[in-house]
Amino acid sequence: MKNFALIGAAGYIAPRHMKAIKETGNNLVAAFDPYDGIGIMDSNFPQAYFFTEFERFDSFIDQWHRTQEKKIEYIAIASPNYLHESHIRSTLKNGAHAICEKPLVLNPKEIDQLQAIEQETGKKVYTILQLRLHDSIIALKNKIAKELEANPDKVYDLDLTYLTSRGKWYFTSWKGNENKSGGIASNIGVHFFDMISWIFGPVEESVVHLKQPDANAGYMRLKNATVRWFLSVNYDYIPEDVKASGKTTYRSIKVDGDEFEFSEGFTDLHTRSYEDILNGGGFGLEEARNSINIVSRIRGQAPIGLQGEYHPFCKKVLG
C-alpha cells in the first residue's frame, strides 16, 4: 500500500482520482482544496487529513516527507489548469511523484522547466492521457499502424466533434477564463488532440476557423490525416436527435466517413491510468509535449471564419 495526497479535492474530476487510489489498494493521507464542501471524501477516505490553505498542506507534506516510514510517494493534482505547473514543482520538491490531470501545463516551455526539476529531485511527473488506454482507441491505433505499414503515404480524412454541455456557472468559474484554463481547446480538447496525433502523426499545419468562449473549431493536417475539429460546451449545438434522446454530450470521430464508436468504456480509465503508473508505465512529460504544443498554438491563432476546410458544425455558430 502506497501513500497518496491530493491537490484539488473538490473539483469535478477529483472523485475519479479518489476512486483510482482506492481501487488500486492505496491510501489517501491528505487532501487540499480552498473549497471545503467535499463530503465525497467520507465514502472514500474519511480518515484523510484535509486542508483549505495550501501553505498548511505543503507544510504537512514536508513533515511526512522527513519521516521515512510515513513517506507520501505520490501526489495527484486536479487543481485548475493554470496552477498545475506550480503544484507539480511543489510535489517534486517534497520528494513525491506527481500524477497530474490534463492539460499537464498551459505552455510548452514549462515542460522543459519541469524536466530540469525531475533531474534535480529524481522524481517523475505523470499525466493522465486516459484515451491512450481505451480499448477501442488502442484497436484503432493498431489498425491504422498496420494499414500505414502497407501504405506509408496514406492520408486519412477525420471529423472530430465533441460537445459537452455546461451551464452558466462554467463561464463564471476559472474554466471560462482563458488565462486560467487555456480556453476550450485546452480544457476539453487536449486529450483528443493527443489521441489523434498519437495515432496519425505530428501536426504539419493548423488553422483555426472559430474561436469563441463556448466553441472552438479548426483544421489540422497531420502526417497521415487531415482533421476538421469542433469543440463546444454549448448545448444548443448538439444535434437534435441526440437532444431528443435526453443526452447532453455528443462525441463523434469519423475516419474516412465511417463513425468510430468509443462512447463506452470511459468510467474506469483513471483507475487503469493509476495501475499503469504503479506498474512502471505511465505517460510522462515528453508524451504530453505534443498535445500541449497543439493547444498552445491554437490559443495564439486568430480565427479565419468560414474559409477552407472547416467543420460543418461551424455553420451552427457562424451561420
Number of C-alpha atoms within 10 A of each C-alpha: 8 16 17 23 27 27 26 19 30 21 14 10 14 22 17 16 21 25 17 20 26 15 15 15 10 14 20 24 22 22 23 24 21 13 13 12 10 14 10 14 19 10 9 16 18 13 12 17 14 20 20 15 12 15 11 13 21 16 12 14 22 18 14 15 18 13 10 9 8 13 19 26 17 23 29 28 28 27 22 18 23 20 16 21 20 12 21 27 16 17 28 22 18 22 21 26 23 26 27 26 23 24 27 32 28 26 18 19 12 16 20 14 12 20 17 12 18 18 10 11 15 13 19 21 26 24 23 23 26 21 20 20 18 18 15 17 18 15 11 14 18 13 12 17 15 12 12 15 10 10 10 12 11 14 16 18 16 22 21 22 22 19 24 17 18 15 10 9 10 14 14 10 12 17 21 19 15 17 12 16 22 24 26 25 26 26 20 21 25 23 22 21 21 23 20 21 19 15 21 20 16 19 21 12 11 17 21 24 25 21 21 12 15 18 19 24 27 26 22 22 21 20 19 21 24 23 25 25 26 24 26 26 22 18 18 14 20 23 13 9 9 12 15 9 8 8 13 17 18 19 15 15 21 17 16 14 11 11 12 15 12 15 10 9 12 13 9 15 20 23 20 18 25 21 17 14 17 13 9 7 12 20 18 20 19 12 15 23 19 20 27 25 16 21 25 20 15 22 18 9 14 12 17 14 16 17 10 11 14 24 20 15 18 21 12 10 13 10 7
